[in-house]
Amino acid sequence: MKRFLFMGLVAFLSGCNSEQVVGEGVESSVDSSPLLTKYIIGKPNMAYFDAEKDVALRWGINLKHIFAGSQNREEIDTKNLEIKDSNVEANRFYDEKFGKDWQIKFKEEVEKEINKN
């Protein structure tokens, strides 16, 4: 009985360290794409950000939203500057992948997604 429990525990713990296989399609390309972070200040329109996540997933864009919450102006400005600096590489990558006007097309598709829902 102890062997059976030990074997089950070993199998369980070894499964925790194994790589998770990502299914076909967009998810694997999103993981390899650089992270694009959006810093949202004020009361967010969650329908817009949910649609933006859906469109980003379809396009293969690795997108993260950070909501500012209640912070003072100095904290907001500092965080905003950090995010702009960290997005430089991601913007360059997506400019090459989708073209210089990709952000306009992306926003248009997000608007269509909102209207669809």
N, C-alpha and C positions, 0 to 999 in steps of 0.2 A: 504494500500500500504506500509506503514511504517513497519507493522508487517511482511509482506512478505519479504521485504529487510532485516529486522532484523533476521528473521529465516534463510534466505540464508547465511547471514554473520556468524551466529552462526554455521551452518552446515559446512561452509567452514573452519572456524577456528578450529573447533573440529576435522576435518579431518587432520589438520596439526600436531596434537599431538598424533594421533593414531599410533600404531605400523604398520609398513609395513610388510605384509606377504611375506616371501621369498618362491619362488617356490620350487618344488622338486629338489633334486639332490645336485649338488656340491656347490652352493652358500651358503647354510646354513652351510655346513661343513667348508667352507673357513672362514666364520665369527667367528666360534668358535676356529679356529686354531690360534696359536700364529703368530705374524707378523714377517716375514723374510724380512729384508731390504737389498737391494744390492746398493752399492755406486759406481757409474760409473764416472770415471775420463777420460777426453779427449773426442774426437769425437765419439759418440756412433753409433753402427751398429743397427739402429732402427728395421730392419727386425729380428735380433736376439732377441731383447728385446720384440717385439710384439709376436714372437713365444713362448718366455719364459713365457709371461703372459698367453697365451692360454693353454700351457701345465700345468702351475701351477693351473689354474682354473680346468682343468680336474682331476688333482691329488688331489685337495682339499688343496692346499698350499696357504696361505695368503701371497702374495708377493708384495712388494713395491720397485720401482726403484727410486733412487735419483740421479740426474745428477749434477755433481760438478759445471759445468760452469766455469766462470773465478774467481778463488780464488787463494790466495797465498798458498804456500806449507804448512805453519803452520796451516792454516784453514783446508786444505785437510787432513792433518795428524790427527788433533784433531777430525774431523768429522768421519774419517775412524775408529779411535779407539772407538768412541762412538757407532758406528754401530756394530762393532765386539762384543763389550760388550753386546749390546742389543740383538744380535742374538744368544747368548749362549743358552738361554732357548728354542728358536725356533729350533735350530739345534738339541738339545737333544730330543725335542718332535718328530721331523721328523725322527731322527735316530731310535727311538722306533717304529714309525708308519710304516716306509718303509724299515728299515734295515740300517746297517752302510754304505752300498755302494749306497744309494739312489741318491746321488748327481751325480754319474757317469751315472746311468740309466736315471736320469732326463736330463742331458746334451745330452745324446744320443737321447732321444725323442725330445728335442728341435731341434737338427740338422735334424732329420727326418721331423719335422714340417716345417723347413725352406725350405728343398728340395721339400716338397710337394707343397709349394706355389710358 
